[in-house]
């Protein structure tokens, strides 16, 4: 399961990505409605259907990309770094293979 901290980390990029996605969707819809008759002159689909489909795809790409870049990527990097830290700490110190040196052994040196 996903922790509450990870959920909160993903919530911000989701909101920002959705806002940027709406802007991109509106821009795409307006572009296709304006220039679509020249681009899709011989299409079987209506221009409104094409504009809505492209706007939806633009929203998904922008929102998904923002969540991946600003949300998932930092989570993955922090989990990998945490795993590497714990893995390196679990290795025994070769200087203490037979246990820590006793006080008598240290005096002999």
C-alpha positions, 0 to 999 in steps of 0.5 A, a space after each residue: 500500500 501507499 503511505 500517507 506521506 507518499 499520498 500527500 507527496 502525490 497530491 500537490 503534483 496532481 492538482 498542479 498537473 490538472 490545472 496545467 492539463 485544463 489549460 493545455 486541453 482548452 488551448 488544444 480544443 481552440 486550436 483544432 476548432 480554429 485550424 481543424 477544417 484545413 487539417 482534417 478536411 477529409 476526415 469521417 469524424 466530426 470536427 467537434 469529436 476530433 477537438 474533444 478527443 485531442 483536448 482529452 489526450 492533451 489533458 492526460 499527457 500534461 497531467 500525467 507527465 506532471 505527476 510523474 515528473 514532480 510526484 513519482 520520480 522524487 518518491 522513487 529516488 527517495 526510496 532508492 536512496 533509503 534502500 541504499 543507505 540501509 543496505 550499506 549499514 547492514 554490512 558488517 565492518 571487516 575490522 570487527 569480524 571477531 567482535 570488537 577488540 578488547 581493552 587488553 588487545 588494545 593495550 598490547 598495540 
